[in-house]
């Protein structure tokens, strides 16, 4: 039951709770507004991605509808976003739309599998410096990709590579169109300052309408959507399955993984933002599953990758949305605009769309957060810069993979640093032992007994350190007590180290006793058969029980428990 409830769409929950006319009116108003906001963005994202403008609308309509209907958030607005521009443009430039369609299909399948396996929450564990690094890198690439249209440069094909792009811009700088710059600057000014005077009407829409009127009334020599693409259709295409070949599947698998990760990351970030604004909680796995279905459906209608859009979701909430119905209304609004006003979209000036994307890039860069990260530890700064420069100069896929792998290594290194171990029978007493009723120095340790304590996660990163410190070559004790009260987790390498320790101890005639074993290590040892190997009587819950067992092994009389008796608990301890 728990499995199915994690995949249950929020729309179903809303219907079960009861849906009133008052709620519908609130959703209707919010949906119409966010649909109007999404119109220029969908077109701009499509063009920047190297596909036709209508393909952005198809994506916003089809994928946006499905994400709202099947998703795990009450407020999520789905569609094309700036995060995909870099990867989509690269795929289209090299393999055409056929390659993009296969990559998006594969990404959708990956997302569905992730949702069904309930791994949606794990996407949140991608380190913050990696997320900021690649989003800032994407923002810079989006910004530079709009230079051609903003200045009206006469360039047939802009290279995909960042440095090549800059070189071409400098080479063709003399071809700039002053009128394009005027329209782009006008659009930029309207987007920035319009909300101060008319906050209810989106600045991007106002910029599109105003610049379109100026270009048409004064017949300015500025490139428009129609002059480049031949206009925008006023209906959805007939759904069809794209051409799929084994070669394309093989070539598109890695880009598909990147698309799936980006879709998952951005959709869950958007859902978390929505939760913070409303006090609600989303269902991660249902959201990931919906994203997968939406991306597959988008391809059938000639669309591009889709995910949750943070800015549009926030707009949805600010305008009074209550349920996923607002997201459905947003998709229907876009469909109606395309049907009745699609032809007029062809009149939109390209510099105006470039201005919209420049604002998107600036907001996406989160420059203040990028700068703030330079106050963090040096390893996080390295991770941030590495991800950023790999995104800009090499490839987004490489950036994400390298960033995540490097972050994992840094995490393991940090865990190995905080995991400590040592003999505490004689010399390694804690500074706070005076306040610790369970300290070893408050116990009588029989002759022939050694107590060794390990503190922290017992995983493969610390096994070598553990083995090097546990030595029986000086004096082989008769009983060796391994105190594990601060070991909350253990992996296969840690279990193997315990098994090797037991074998060494048995060979040397030493009895091994474990003390203060927590639930996860105990369960892992039981499952691995180590509990029976060591002997249940030699695995104790407290140091006093372990010392009592040691006396039994040595044939000594039992000693009374110290007073007061305090159970072992995990506690904050200073580094040794």
C-alpha angles and dihedrals in degrees: 000000000000091000093054094044091057089059096044112120115241089232089066090051091050092051092049091051091051128263118228133198090244090057091048092053090052091048091046094055094046093045094052092049095048089046089057090047091050095052100079092035093055091050094044094048091050094051092045089051092057098253133105119286094242091059089067089053092049089053095048092049102043101031092036091055094049095044090054095042098047104021130111097236128079093214109031117134113198133197142100114331139189092253091073098049096089098047095039093049091051093049094047092047092053105030106015125229090309090066092045091051092054092045091051092048091051091046090052091052091048090051092049091052090048091051094047090049089050095235095133093109092055091067087069089067093073102119119260095235089054092051094048091043097056096037090052090047091050090049092055091049092049090049094051092045090062096056092090096056096035092056096030094237115183099235120144097204127008112215117243094225115090099226093043089051093054090048092052092048091054091046093053098035090113090065094065116138111226091204091054089053091050092051092044092049091046091052091047092052093048093050092051101042105027096081090059091065105025106023095169094063115067113247092222091057091047090051092050094049095044097046092045090054092047093050094046098043095047095033092230117189094244126134116249135190090261095050091053104033104019099246137300124281119240099220141049116264123247107270114251139167113253122235109274124193132175091241093054091048090053094047095042099048097091094045087048091056089051092049091049092049092047092048091049096045097046095042093051092044088052091048091050090051089051091050090052092051096047108025090239128126125230129212107242097197095047089050093051091047091051091049090055094050091045094053092050091049091047091060092052088060095044095261134141133237117306137194141158112302113219098200094046091045090052090048089051092054095044090054094056106268113170106176143010088275087083090061090049090050088051090057093046090048090055090049092052092047090051093048097048103026103023094111091056090057088073089070094063111117116240093226089059091055089047089054091052091053092047088058090046090052092049093050091044094051093064088201093184091058091046091054092043091059089066087076090062127090116299093250091059090049090052090049091050095049094042092053091044096051094041089053093049101038106027121016139311092233092054091046095054095043093046093044094051094045093047090047089053091053091048090050092051091048092051092047091051089051094054094042107090135178139180149135110284101176094096117359115011099077117157121246090235096048090112088068096038112091089192095056116132093231088067090060132074107244111204118228112270094033123112123190119206123183130200121194124194136019112339100218139136093279093067102034094097091050090049093050093047092053098045103075129157095185097097100052119347105225121217091225125026116196116198108199112209103169091125097042105101098168140026133184135202092278091053091049090051090050090053090048091050090047090053092049092049092047093049091048090052094045094251123139115225119217124180121209133198097006113183127217101265096047090044092050091047092050091048093050092047092050092243093120091065092041095055092035127247090246088061095054110080137178099223140030091243090055089048091052090047089054090048090055090050090053091048092046092242124144117264119263126219118258113258118256127268096032110211121185117236116260133175109261141176110266133183118250116265 
